[in-house]
């Protein structure tokens, strides 16, 4: 969760309802009938034009564009699955297909160049059923399920295991040149960021500071990586962090954005907002970073999208809906943005995917 931060304690999980299809009339700006639901932007959302809903009901998140901009990956609990499975969907809302085999829990899908093959993380090597959920008495915590990374064809065939660490290994994003994958793993005892070749070789550790480092995303030119992190500031915080880590848990309620070079050098914090700041990615030109944050109301589930410059200046709020907005990604040409939201839900707690023209 972008990566891999779906705040289930805030959003809630519910069974996927039947897909309700709407067909608005064409207009001058929308010559083709949209096979989903067109919704209005909230007041203040000046960057969005023609918001379209892609999924309807249940829990849908982490939608990421293919290289040609025609497909999206997503994770979803549709089809009666009790935990996330991997799907692909066309950007017009059609062609939904499950590509994972239905076993275990999956997350963090991504297309390889050519868009015929993908990778994602799955717990299926350890159990065919869903991993157990954390004890709710522990508060808002996130389970570090035993994911490893797999590759698969877009039609769901030729599943192959890429990593064999048998601990939390997920949050993978492919470099712009298609040669390396950045990911987060617990393989060396802490939650750190690594890169590896697309075939799983030449693994390099990029972060070493005690605490959680994750959600890494390459800049469009491949020279920088933005990520989220929470580094304990005193011995008490560090002890609490490590006690949870020993139980394969982490408490991600306080994370800020960091930036580093692609080789791990020059690591620096770029936000100091408070609350949870996560899911960073880049604008098409690489000049700004888009992310989700609840810093305006840190104890709430009201996350909004923001833009910020790579040096931490120029913070701009993008969404203003009074619910969750997260996991944003721009299309390869920069003309559209896709994200997950609780907005316009038919049932409380539904998380659906939305796509909008960017202006």
C-alpha positions as semicolon CSV with decimal commas, in nm:
position;residue;x (nm);y (nm);z (nm)
1;X;0,000;0,000;0,000
2;X;0,208;0,340;-0,216
3;X;0,308;0,285;-0,179
4;X;0,108;0,042;0,036
5;X;-0,047;0,274;0,288
6;X;-0,420;0,212;0,246
7;X;-0,545;0,337;0,583
8;X;-0,793;0,061;0,649
9;X;-0,850;0,189;1,002
10;X;-0,994;0,502;0,845
11;X;-1,153;0,378;0,525
12;X;-1,319;0,057;0,632
13;X;-1,359;-0,255;0,422
14;X;-1,682;-0,371;0,268
15;X;-1,792;-0,626;0,013
16;X;-1,792;-0,514;-0,348
17;X;-2,136;-0,416;-0,469
18;X;-2,255;-0,486;-0,821
19;X;-2,110;-0,241;-1,071
20;X;-2,365;0,028;-1,154
21;X;-2,307;0,173;-1,500
22;X;-2,409;0,523;-1,607
23;X;-2,398;0,669;-1,958
24;X;-2,385;1,050;-1,960
25;X;-2,456;1,227;-2,288
26;X;-2,156;1,331;-2,496
27;X;-2,043;1,692;-2,493
28;X;-1,794;1,909;-2,677
29;X;-1,521;1,808;-2,434
30;X;-1,631;1,443;-2,408
31;X;-1,720;1,312;-2,755
32;X;-1,738;0,948;-2,646
33;X;-2,001;0,819;-2,403
34;X;-1,827;0,735;-2,076
35;X;-1,912;0,380;-1,958
36;X;-1,903;0,484;-1,592
37;X;-2,005;0,776;-1,374
38;X;-1,906;1,138;-1,434
39;X;-1,893;1,339;-1,112
40;X;-1,839;1,702;-1,027
41;X;-1,518;1,827;-0,873
42;X;-1,542;1,959;-0,519
43;X;-1,521;2,337;-0,479
44;X;-1,158;2,442;-0,509
45;X;-1,047;2,147;-0,724
46;X;-0,944;2,375;-1,011
47;X;-0,693;2,129;-1,161
48;X;-0,957;1,864;-1,237
49;X;-1,177;1,854;-1,545
50;X;-1,416;1,572;-1,633
51;X;-1,377;1,344;-1,329
52;X;-1,481;0,987;-1,416
53;X;-1,537;0,702;-1,172
54;X;-1,372;0,375;-1,275
55;X;-1,483;0,130;-1,003
56;X;-1,805;0,097;-0,807
57;X;-1,813;-0,037;-0,454
58;X;-1,582;-0,227;-0,222
59;X;-1,215;-0,150;-0,181
60;X;-1,011;-0,044;-0,486
61;X;-0,675;0,133;-0,475
62;X;-0,320;0,170;-0,605
63;X;-0,405;0,223;-0,970
64;X;-0,094;0,284;-1,181
65;X;-0,068;0,360;-1,553
66;X;0,081;0,139;-1,820
67;X;0,355;0,293;-2,036
68;X;0,114;0,356;-2,324
69;X;-0,140;0,518;-2,089
70;X;-0,420;0,281;-2,195
71;X;-0,423;0,043;-1,895
72;X;-0,411;0,059;-1,516
73;X;-0,312;-0,192;-1,254
74;X;-0,514;-0,197;-0,933
75;X;-0,570;-0,399;-0,620
76;X;-0,927;-0,480;-0,527
77;X;-1,154;-0,693;-0,309
78;X;-1,408;-0,742;-0,588
79;X;-1,537;-1,086;-0,693
80;X;-1,593;-1,184;-0,330
81;X;-1,226;-1,192;-0,233
82;X;-1,176;-1,112;0,137
83;X;-0,841;-0,941;0,070
84;X;-0,677;-0,760;-0,220
85;X;-0,616;-0,929;-0,554
86;X;-0,444;-0,779;-0,859
87;X;-0,642;-0,661;-1,160
88;X;-0,593;-0,467;-1,481
89;X;-0,848;-0,226;-1,625
90;X;-0,855;0,001;-1,929
91;X;-0,847;0,372;-1,857
92;X;-1,197;0,401;-2,003
93;X;-1,328;0,170;-1,727
94;X;-1,367;-0,140;-1,942
95;X;-1,172;-0,465;-1,968
96;X;-1,143;-0,541;-1,596
97;X;-0,955;-0,867;-1,544
98;X;-0,803;-1,038;-1,241
99;X;-0,445;-1,142;-1,308
100;X;-0,346;-1,284;-0,968
101;X;-0,451;-1,642;-0,893
102;X;-0,680;-1,565;-0,599
103;X;-0,447;-1,703;-0,334
104;X;-0,320;-1,495;-0,041
105;X;-0,309;-1,116;-0,049
106;X;-0,150;-0,897;-0,317
107;X;-0,038;-0,537;-0,353
108;X;0,166;-0,289;-0,556
109;X;0,131;-0,383;-0,923
110;X;0,342;-0,229;-1,202
111;X;0,381;-0,268;-1,579
112;X;0,707;-0,365;-1,746
113;X;0,794;-0,195;-2,078
114;X;0,565;-0,316;-2,355
115;X;0,276;-0,343;-2,104
116;X;0,229;-0,717;-2,166
117;X;0,394;-0,823;-1,839
118;X;0,369;-0,689;-1,483
119;X;0,503;-0,743;-1,134
120;X;0,328;-0,727;-0,798
121;X;0,374;-0,849;-0,440
122;X;0,190;-1,149;-0,297
123;X;0,174;-1,354;0,023
124;X;0,066;-1,668;-0,164
125;X;0,395;-1,854;-0,100
126;X;0,307;-1,873;0,268
127;X;-0,069;-1,922;0,276
128;X;-0,347;-1,954;0,022
129;X;-0,580;-1,757;0,250
130;X;-0,566;-1,396;0,365
131;X;-0,311;-1,307;0,636
132;X;-0,465;-1,239;0,978
133;X;-0,555;-0,880;1,057
134;X;-0,382;-0,702;1,348
135;X;-0,539;-0,689;1,692
136;X;-0,756;-0,373;1,687
137;X;-0,674;-0,309;2,052
138;X;-0,324;-0,206;1,940
139;X;-0,466;0,102;1,768
140;X;-0,390;0,208;1,411
141;X;-0,115;-0,028;1,299
142;X;-0,022;-0,184;0,969
143;X;0,066;-0,555;0,932
144;X;0,396;-0,641;0,764
145;X;0,262;-0,942;0,578
146;X;0,508;-1,186;0,419
147;X;0,500;-1,051;0,066
148;X;0,745;-1,138;-0,209
149;X;0,750;-0,996;-0,561
150;X;0,617;-1,193;-0,860
151;X;0,597;-1,133;-1,235
152;X;0,304;-1,225;-1,457
153;X;0,163;-1,172;-1,805
154;X;-0,125;-0,929;-1,843
155;X;-0,361;-1,217;-1,920
156;X;-0,279;-1,381;-1,585
157;X;-0,047;-1,648;-1,724
158;X;0,320;-1,729;-1,661
159;X;0,335;-1,640;-1,292
160;X;0,697;-1,640;-1,170
161;X;0,844;-1,559;-0,831
162;X;1,112;-1,286;-0,843
163;X;1,222;-1,252;-0,477
164;X;1,255;-1,516;-0,206
165;X;1,303;-1,323;0,117
166;X;0,995;-1,462;0,299
167;X;0,946;-1,132;0,484
168;X;0,767;-0,811;0,393
169;X;0,894;-0,721;0,042
170;X;0,666;-0,494;-0,158
171;X;0,607;-0,136;-0,275
172;X;0,785;-0,195;-0,607
173;X;0,815;0,075;-0,875
174;X;1,001;0,036;-1,204
175;X;1,262;0,290;-1,311
176;X;1,177;0,504;-1,617
177;X;1,429;0,314;-1,830
178;X;1,275;-0,018;-1,728
179;X;1,600;-0,157;-1,590
180;X;1,563;-0,144;-1,210
181;X;1,294;-0,188;-0,946
182;X;1,289;0,012;-0,624
183;X;1,114;-0,161;-0,333
184;X;1,087;-0,182;0,046
185;X;1,185;-0,493;0,239
186;X;1,232;-0,621;0,592
187;X;1,494;-0,866;0,468
188;X;1,781;-0,715;0,672
189;X;1,577;-0,658;0,987
190;X;1,449;-0,305;0,927
191;X;1,208;-0,147;0,679
192;X;1,448;-0,015;0,419
193;X;1,450;0,080;0,053
194;X;1,640;-0,127;-0,204
195;X;1,686;-0,139;-0,579
196;X;1,746;-0,440;-0,799
197;X;1,763;-0,524;-1,166
198;X;1,430;-0,609;-1,325
199;X;1,532;-0,978;-1,317
200;X;1,597;-0,967;-0,940
201;X;1,978;-0,949;-0,954
202;X;2,218;-0,683;-0,819
203;X;2,021;-0,592;-0,505
204;X;2,142;-0,270;-0,343
205;X;2,032;-0,123;-0,010
206;X;1,970;0,254;-0,025
207;X;1,855;0,345;0,329
208;X;2,007;0,257;0,666
209;X;1,850;0,491;0,923
210;X;1,650;0,301;1,189
211;X;1,278;0,337;1,121
212;X;1,038;0,295;0,834
213;X;1,146;0,394;0,481
214;X;0,909;0,312;0,198
215;X;0,677;0,421;-0,080
216;X;0,970;0,504;-0,309
217;X;0,909;0,651;-0,655
218;X;1,158;0,739;-0,929
219;X;1,165;1,086;-1,082
220;X;1,081;1,093;-1,456
221;X;1,449;1,124;-1,546
222;X;1,546;0,841;-1,311
223;X;1,798;1,047;-1,112
224;X;1,597;1,101;-0,791
225;X;1,375;0,893;-0,563
226;X;1,105;1,041;-0,341
227;X;0,983;0,831;-0,049
228;X;0,811;0,845;0,289
229;X;0,980;0,778;0,620
230;X;0,940;0,782;0,995
231;X;1,269;0,774;1,186
232;X;1,231;0,750;1,567
233;X;1,381;1,055;1,734
234;X;1,463;0,912;2,079
235;X;1,531;0,580;2,250
236;X;1,171;0,536;2,367
237;X;1,031;0,579;2,016
238;X;1,295;0,347;1,875
239;X;1,216;0,080;2,134
240;X;0,843;0,100;2,058
241;X;0,912;0,080;1,685
242;X;1,130;-0,228;1,726
243;X;0,882;-0,399;1,959
244;X;0,613;-0,365;1,692
245;X;0,857;-0,469;1,419
246;X;0,928;-0,793;1,609
247;X;0,554;-0,865;1,578
248;X;0,563;-0,778;1,205
249;X;0,375;-0,454;1,267
250;X;0,440;-0,084;1,209
251;X;0,252;0,228;1,317
252;X;0,260;0,462;1,015
253;X;0,052;0,752;1,151
254;X;0,349;0,992;1,133
255;X;0,544;0,986;0,808
256;X;0,707;1,269;0,612
257;X;0,842;1,289;0,257
258;X;1,213;1,247;0,185
259;X;1,421;1,275;-0,130
260;X;1,746;1,105;-0,233
261;X;1,956;1,043;-0,539
262;X;1,893;0,718;-0,725
263;X;2,205;0,565;-0,570
264;X;2,085;0,646;-0,216
265;X;2,308;0,949;-0,162
266;X;2,201;1,293;-0,037
267;X;1,900;1,176;0,167
268;X;1,699;1,471;0,298
269;X;1,356;1,542;0,445
270;X;1,141;1,771;0,231
271;X;0,815;1,800;0,430
272;X;0,764;1,887;0,796
273;X;0,386;1,886;0,802
274;X;0,291;1,641;1,075
275;X;0,033;1,367;1,034
276;X;0,068;1,104;0,764
277;X;0,217;1,210;0,431
278;X;0,239;0,925;0,181
279;X;0,196;0,798;-0,174
280;X;0,432;1,046;-0,344
281;X;0,479;1,046;-0,719
282;X;0,592;1,306;-0,972
283;X;0,435;1,541;-1,222
284;X;0,506;1,463;-1,586
285;X;0,784;1,723;-1,610
286;X;0,950;1,617;-1,283
287;X;0,920;1,966;-1,137
288;X;0,673;1,884;-0,858
289;X;0,570;1,595;-0,635
290;X;0,207;1,496;-0,575
291;X;0,115;1,313;-0,254
292;X;-0,160;1,252;0,003
293;X;-0,173;1,395;0,355
294;X;-0,403;1,435;0,653
295;X;-0,180;1,700;0,816
296;X;-0,468;1,949;0,828
297;X;-0,654;1,706;1,056
298;X;-0,399;1,444;1,165
299;X;-0,635;1,226;1,368
300;X;-0,891;1,199;1,092
301;X;-0,936;1,000;0,775
302;X;-0,967;1,318;0,568
303;X;-0,667;1,282;0,339
304;X;-0,622;1,526;0,051
305;X;-0,386;1,546;-0,244
306;X;-0,114;1,812;-0,245
307;X;0,165;1,930;-0,473
308;X;0,507;2,033;-0,342
309;X;0,838;2,129;-0,499
310;X;1,129;1,885;-0,453
311;X;1,289;2,130;-0,209
312;X;0,975;2,133;0,008
313;X;0,849;2,476;-0,101
314;X;0,534;2,568;-0,289
315;X;0,284;2,344;-0,108
316;X;-0,051;2,348;-0,291
317;X;-0,371;2,166;-0,194
318;X;-0,533;1,984;-0,489
319;X;-0,840;1,802;-0,351
320;X;-1,099;1,938;-0,110
321;X;-1,345;1,653;-0,067
322;X;-1,416;1,578;0,300
323;X;-1,303;1,216;0,281
324;X;-1,001;1,013;0,168
325;X;-0,804;1,096;-0,148
326;X;-0,478;0,912;-0,208
327;X;-0,244;0,710;-0,437
328;X;-0,220;0,972;-0,716
329;X;-0,036;0,911;-1,042
330;X;-0,011;1,117;-1,359
331;X;-0,051;0,954;-1,700
332;X;0,269;0,919;-1,907
333;X;0,174;1,229;-2,111
334;X;0,078;1,427;-1,800
335;X;-0,274;1,496;-1,929
336;X;-0,461;1,283;-1,674
337;X;-0,434;1,187;-1,309
338;X;-0,574;0,874;-1,143
339;X;-0,631;0,832;-0,770
340;X;-0,835;0,645;-0,507
341;X;-1,105;0,814;-0,305
342;X;-1,403;0,767;-0,074
343;X;-1,587;1,049;-0,253
344;X;-1,929;1,001;-0,407
345;X;-1,961;0,661;-0,238
346;X;-2,284;0,465;-0,258
347;X;-2,197;0,311;0,080
348;X;-1,984;0,459;0,361
349;X;-1,623;0,344;0,347
350;X;-1,615;0,246;-0,019
351;X;-1,284;0,323;-0,187
352;X;-1,305;0,366;-0,562
353;X;-1,080;0,477;-0,846
354;X;-1,123;0,807;-1,026
355;X;-0,953;0,956;-1,332
356;X;-0,960;1,321;-1,438
357;X;-0,818;1,543;-1,706
358;X;-0,550;1,768;-1,556
359;X;-0,554;2,141;-1,616
